[in-house]
Amino acid sequence: MQIAQVVPDLATFAVDDGFAYIVPDGLDVAVGSIVRVPLGNRRVRGYVVGLRDGGSEKLKAITAVSGNMPVFDRPLLETLRWAALHYVAPLSVLVGKSAPPNLPRQEVAAGPWSPAAAPPRTGAVVKSILDGSRSRAAYLVGPSPWAETVGDLVAAAIAGKGSALVVVPTVADGEVVHRHLTSQLGDRVVAAWSAMPAAKATASWATAASEAGSVLVGTRETAWWRIADLAVAIVLGEGRRGMKEPQTPATQVRDVLRRRGAVERFPVVSLGSVPTTETIAAGVEVISGPGRSWPLTEIVDRSEEAPGSGVLTERARGALRSVSASSGDAFVLCRQRGDTVRCNRCRALRLCDVCGASVGRSDTCPRCEAAVGACSSCGGTRFAAASASAVRVLEELRAIVGPNAGAPGSGANITVGTERDLGAAASVDIAVVVDGDGAVFAPNYRAAEDALRLFARLAQTVRKGRGNRALLQTSRPDHPVYEAMRSGSPLRFLDQELDARRADLFPPIGELIAIEVTNALPTTHEDLVAVTAGDATLLGPAEVGDRQRWLIQGKDLQRIRVALRGVVHGWREGKARVRIDVDPIDL
């Protein structure tokens, strides 16, 4: 008699260990199978996480198998169990991520794949990564576009009879990569992203799971998918926000794939201009290409400007006038919230004296809640905006170049937009950052690193040509972020950033867990005090809308992760809604 251990598809820690069921004769069940099982007085979906031989045990039987393909295997299950602990989430929630939108059904295999007569060139770096002579994880630093390098890596993997996974931060990025790879490799390349119809995404899942030599290009959810003979996983833009799940469990593609790579024995290759500090701290081999990682960038110092001079410097106005006159293209990047201000008297940015974050016109720091008064440099009490919304910038720009300036999608030569519009600015003559300091000094411990990554992306939209360039407006041109932009390399800045994180025990040197609770129980704070006692610092609660928010900070929070599982289960049983974010992007 065969016994299956089944984890019911219920979002609760109470079923993490699963329950034992008899496998009826004639039912084909494997680890990873989706099944229907009786639980109490109802039937529920579940996932098989183990099989064993048993005797005449008095157990209920599995009633049906759903679909005809397992959604995970034993090695992938090992990563799913790790993730359940690391992200403080029920195992059922994690194993569900490995399943496609619809029930998986195996399609007819396409047959053996034959490489093209003239496959893409494969350089020494690509060969050494895939043949194991280098570390199992690598980061290739250099300028975009990356399509050619991705093509080389994929071709080398497939030539060795393996499959390849390419994970991208946005659908727009995925479409570019998918088109390039399809032009080389044909219908062996399949795509999957959240905006895709469920049936089509499920068909891509089935192809990747069953056919060695396939190539899957997808957004963050595909990092959990089972892939036949996976030979390489490629991550484009590991530090982009699209690589982290915003909802609980807030999983991170970079960490998931590196864990999978270590278990399943495939290399993980990240590509981009600015590695994350997590990549540097993990000892991943960073391989820099020759030359600059982004084009030449002009740092525009606005610290000596007179009050009331507008949000665009004369240098930026002149560059944009020139583009307009020559019918060229430009992109002007604004922040979603224009709240950076400067002192009218000395032109210094208004920053918190305690943590250095931008505070705008507030009397309290939005990061550390310290009181903020007059200008710390000269004592001035009057401040002028150093940034503005896209609407205001567009109004100012139209006074300079007329109808040649417009919002994204307007067809205008000069586009004014925010970071979410940057993907559409594929190739321009001039790129301008209106308020670089707003990004660099945002109230977040990752602000400077994220700002450098954003500026590098913007600079890479500038096409080659005389006079073409990116301009970054700043009142602090000596800041390390701007020094890095001048140098064309992120590595020295990232080393400095790690030193700063070490002093404050911020990730990746230390660990953070953010906990947000709606309808908190009266004992919630005391529960957290008991969980963290002696091992970590507990900050909070802070009121965030209708929620209460706590931060747990420490060098190693593994014991606390384990203890939180029982505590959070109790809160949810008491009808509280709980969101947990491990190493949050925003504080």
N, C-alpha and C positions, 0 to 999 in steps of 0.2 A: 504494500500500500504506500502511495506517495502522499506526503504531507507538504502543503504550501504555507509559507508564512506570508500573510497579506496585510499590507498597510491600507486601511480604508481611506478613501479620498475625502477626508474631513479635516478642516483646518484647525486642528487642536493637537497639543502636545500629548494628550491622553492616549493617542493611538500610535505613537512613534514606534513602539516595539512590535506592532502588528498583532495579528491573531492567526492561530493555526486552523487550517481547513483541509479536509480530505479532497484529493484530486480524483474525481470519478474516472473510471476506466473509459478510454476512448477520447478523453479531453486532452488536447495538446497544450501544455502549460510550460513556460520557461520563466527564468528570472527576467523581470521586465514586462511580463504579460499584463494586460489590462483585463480584469475579471469582474464578474458580478458575484457578490457574496451576501449571505444573510447576516444582518447585524441587528440584534434585538428583534423588533417586529417589522423590519423593513429590509429591502435589498439595496445595497449601495455599490458604487464602483470602488475598486481597489487595485493595488499594484502588488504583484508578486515580488518579494524581496529575498526569498530563500526557498529552497526545496530540500527535503530529506526523506529518507525511508522511515516508515513508522509501522507500528503494530495495529492492534484492534482498538485504537483510541476512539473514545466517544466524542467525535467532533462533527460539526456541520460540514457540508460539502459545498465546494464552489458550484454555482449554478450555471455559469456561462463564461465564455471567453469573448471579449469584445475586440474586434479587429483580428488580424492574423499575423501581426508583427510585434515582438517585444519593443518597448520604447526605450529601454536601457539594458545594459549588460552588467556583469559584476564589476568590471573596472570603473564604469561610469557611476554605478551605485556607490562605490567608495567615495568618489568626489561629491556626490549628492549628500551622503552622510556627513562629510566634512563641512559642507556648506550649511547644513541644518544647524550644526553646532556654532560655526563661525558667525552666521548672521542671525542667530537666536530665532529660528523659525521651525515650525513643525516639519517633519520629514515629508509628510504627504504633500505639502506645498512645493517643496523642492523637487520631488520626483515628478510631480505634475508638469514641471517646466520642461522635462525631457520629451513630453508628448506633443505631437502636432495638433493643430486646431480641431481636425476631425479624427475619427478613429482610423488608425493606420492600416492600410491594406497594400500588400506587396504587388507592384506592377510587374509586367513581363520584362525581364532584363533586356537591355539593349544589345548585349553581345560584347565580345572583346573589343577594346579600344585600340586603334592603331595611331601612333603619333603622326603628325603632319610630316610631309616630305622635308620641309625645312623648318624645324622647331626653333623657337627663340634661343638666342645665345644664352649660355649659363656661365656666369663669371665664377672666379675662384671663391669669392665670398659665399655665393649661393651654394656652391658644391660643398664647401666645408661645413656650412650650417646643416645641410641635409645628410651628410655622411657621418655626422657625429664627431668630427674632429674638433669642433668648437662646443661651447656650452649648449645645453638643451634649450636655453632661452637666449634670444639676442634682440637687440634694438638697433636698427639701421637708421642713422641720423643723416638727414640731407634734405634738399629742396623737393617740393612736389613739382610735377605730378609723379605718382608712384606706379602708374599702370604698367610700365615696362618691367620694373623690378618685381612686381606682383606676378606678372606673366612668366618671368624667369623662374621664380620659386615654384609656381604651380606646375609649369612644364616639367621641371626636374622631379617633382613629387610624383606626377603621373607616369613619367618615364620609368620610374621604379615600381610601377603597378600599384601605387597608393592613391589615396584621395586627398583632397585639399579643402580647407575651410578658410574663407575670407570674411572677417567680421568688420563691419563699417558702422560709423556713428549715426548716419542718416540715410534715408531712402535715396536722396539725391546722390550721395557718395556711392551708394551701392549700384545705382543705375549706370554710372560712369564705368565702374570696374566691371560690371556684368557685360556691358557692350564690348569693352576691350577684350575680355577673356573669350567671349563668344566668337569674336572675329578670328581668334586663334584656334579655338578648340571645339567650336560648334556646339551641338546639343548636349555634350557632356557637362556643360555649365548650367546649373540651375540656380534660381534665386528665391529668396523668401524674406519678406518683411511684413510688419504688422498691418500695413495698409493693403496688402494683397488679399484677394478672396481666399477664404479658408480652404476651399477645395484645391486651389492651385498651390498654396503653401504646403498643404498636406502631401500633394504629389511630389513636391521638391524634397520634403522630408523622406518620403519612401524611396526616392531615387538615391539620395545620399546615404541612407541607412543600409541599402541592399546592394549597391553597385560599386565595387572597387574601381578606382579610376575616375570617379565623379568629382566635380568641383561645385561646392556650395558657396554662394555669395549671399550674405544676409546681415540683418541688424542684430542687436544684442541677444535676442532670444535664441538664436541659432548656436550660441556658445554652449548650450545645454544639450544639443541634439546628438544622437548616436550616429556615427559616420563610419561606413565600412572601410577598414584598413586606412585609417587617418594617418597620413604621412607628414603633414605640416598644417599648423594653424597660423594664419596671418591676421594681424590686428592693425587696422589703420586708425590712427588718432586715439590711442589708448586713454589719453587724458581728457578727451572731449566729454561733455555732460551726457551725450547720448549713449555712452558706454556704461552708465550706471543706472540701474533701475530706480525710478523715483519713489515707487511704492514699496512697502515692506513685503518681503525681505529685500532690502536695497542692495542687491548683488552687483558686483563689479566684474565686467568681462575679463579684464586683465588678470585678476586673481583667480577667477574660475578656470580660465584656460591654462594658466601656469600650473595649477593643481592637477588638472586633467593631463597635461603634458608629462608631469612627473610620474603619474600613475600609469598612464597608457603608453608612455615611452614615445612621444612624438615632440619635435621641436616647436616652440612658439616664437614666431618672428614678428616683432612690432616695427612699424615704419612711421616716421614722422619727423618733424623738425625739433620738437621739444619733448624729450622723455619726461615722465613724471618722476618726482622725487622718490616715489615708491620703487620705481624701476632701478634707480641709482642705488638706493639703500639695500635692495635685494641682491645686489651683486650681479645683475644681468649684464652680459657683455654688451657694451655700447660700441658700435662700429660707425665711425664718422667717415663720410665720403669726402673727397677732395673739395676744396673751396668752401664758400659760405653756405649756410643752411637756408638762407633767404636772401633776396636781393638787397642792394644798398638802400639804407633807410636814412632819411633826414630827420634829425631831432630838432624841433622848433621850440626855442626857449621863449616862453611868454611871461617870465617873471618880472620883466621891466616894463610891461605894457601899462598904459594909463587906464584908470578905471573907466568903464563905459565904452571900451574899444570893441565890444562885440565878442561873440564866441569863436569866430574865425580870425586867425591872425592875418596880417597883411601878406605874409609869406604864402599862406594857404590860399587866400583870395587870388593872389597873382597866378598861382599854379592853376587854379580852377578857371580863371579867365582865359588863360592860354589854351587849356583843353577845350573850352567852349568855342573859342575862335577857330580852332583847327578841326572842329567836329570830332574830337577824340572822346574817350570814355573815362569816367571817374566814379569812384565810390567813396562816399563820406560816411564814416562810421560814428554813430552816436550811441550813448548808453540809453537803456530803456527808461532810466530815471536820471534826470540831470540835476544832481544835488551837490556837486562839488563847488565849494566857494573859496575865495581868496580875500585876504585882508586888503582894504582899499588903501591903507597907508603904506605898508611894506610889501604887498603883493605875495606874502607867504600863504601857502595853503592852510586852511583851518583843519588841523588834525588833533586827535586826542593826545594829550601829554602822557597818558598811561600806556596805551597800546599802539598808538600811531595810526589808527584808522581815521578815514575821512568822516567828519561829523556833520557836514552841511551847516544848516542854520539851527540845528537842534542844541538844546542846553545839556543834553545827555548823550554820551557815546553809544551808538547802536550796537557796538561789539561788547564793550566791557562795562557799560552803564556808569562810567565815571562822569562826574560833573564837568562841564566844559563852559568856560567863560570867554573872556577877551582873548585876542590874538596872543599866543604865547611868545611870539618874537618881538612885538613892539607894544602890546597892550591896546591895540586898536579895537574898536567895537563895531565898525562898519565893514560889511563884507559884500563882495560882488560875485556873481555867478561865474564859474570857470567852465561850466558845462550847460547843456540845454537839451531839451527833448528834440526828437527828429522833426517835429512840426515846426518848432521855433527855428532850428537850423535851416530847414527848407525855406522858410520865409526870408531869412537873412540872405540865403544863397540866391533866391530868385531876384532879389534887389540888385544882385551883381551880374548874373548871367541870364536872367529872364526865364522863358519857358524851357530852356535847355536843362533845367534842374527839375527833378520830379521824384515821386515816391517809387518804391520798387514795383515793377510791372507797368509803369506808366509809359515806357518807351523812351523816356528822356535819356540824353547822353550822360548826364550827371545824376547819379542816384544817391539819395539820402536814406539810410536805413540803420537797423540795429544788427546785432550779431546773427540773429536768425535769418537775415537777408543776405548774409555774406556768401552763402553757397551759390547765389545767383550771379555774384560778381566774379565770373570765371576769369576774365582777362580785361584789365583796364590800363590806362596810361598813368593815371594819378590815383592814389588812395590816401585818404586823410583820416586820422583819428582826432576827433574834436577834443575829447577829454581823456587823454591817456591816464591822468592822475586818478580819475574816478575809478578806473579799473585797478590800478596798482595799489591804491590805498583803500579799497573796499573793505568793509568790516568783516573780514574773513581771514583766517590764518593762511589760506591758500591763494590769497588775492594776487600777490606778485607773480607767482608761478603761472596762474591762469591768465594773467594779463600778458605775460611774455608769449604764451601759446597763442593767444588771440592776435597779438600784434604780428607774430610770425605768419599766421594764416593770412592776415590782411596783406602783408608785404608780398606774399607769394601770388597774389592776384595780379600783380603788376607785370605786364609783358615787357620783354626786352625792347630797348629803343632809347635813343638819345633824349635825355631830359625826363624820361619816365622814372617815377620814384614813389615811395610811400613817405608821408609826412606825419610825424607824431607830435602833437602839441602837448607841452608839459611846462609846469612851473618848477619841476625838480629834475633838470636834465642830467644831474649827477647820480641819479638813483641807479642801482645795479641793473634793473630791468632795461633801462635805456642804454646803459653801457653794453649790455648783451646784444641789444638790437644793432648797435654800431659795429660790434665785432663780428656779427654773423654766426655766432656759436653760442649754444645755451649752457655748455658744460660747466664753465667757471661759475656762472650764476647759480646753477643747481647745487654745486658744492657749498656755496655760501648760504643758500637757502636751507640746506640740511643742517648746517651749523646753527642757524637761527632756530630751527625746529628743535634741535637738541636741547637748547637752553630752556625751552618752554615745554618740552616733552610732548610736542604735537606730532601727529603722524607724519612720516612713517617711523619716527624714532619711538614714539609712544603710541598708545591706542586711545581712541575716543568711541564712545557709544552714546548716541542721542536717543532719548526716549520721550515720546510725546503721548500723552494720555488724555482722552476725552471721557468725561464722566468718571473722573478718578475716584477711587475709594478713599475713605477717611484715613486708611492705613498706608496709602501708597508711598508717601515720603518715608515713613518709618520702615517700610519694607526695603526701600532702596538703601537707607542708612545701614540696615542690618546686612544686606548683601555686600556692600562695599567696605565695610568696617575693616581697617587695617591694610587693605590692598589697593585702594584707589581713592581718588578725590571725587566727591559728589558735589556738583554745582546745580543750584536750582532749589525750588521750581521757579520758572519764569512763565508769565502768562503770554501765550501766543494765540490770539483770537479766543476760541472757545476751548483751547487745550492748555494743559500744563506741560512744561518741557524741562527735562533734566539732562545734564551731561555727566557721564562717567569718564574719568581720565586716569590713565595709569600706564605703567611700562608694559605689563602683560595682563590682559583681562580675561584669559582663558577660564580661570576658575569662576569668575563673575558671570561669564557667558553661560556656563553650565547652571549656576545657581539661578540666573534670571529665568530660565525656562519654567521652573516651577512657580516662581513668583508671578510671571506674566500670565501663566495659565490660570492662576487664582484670580487675577484682575479681570481677565476675559470672562471667567465664569460668573463674576460679579457684574457683568454687563458693561465693563469699561471697553473703550476702543483704544488699541495700543499700536503705535508705529515705532519700530526700532530701526535705526540707521547706524550701521557700523562704519566708523571713519567717515562721517558725513562731509559732503562737499561744502555745504553752507552751515554756519553756526548761528 
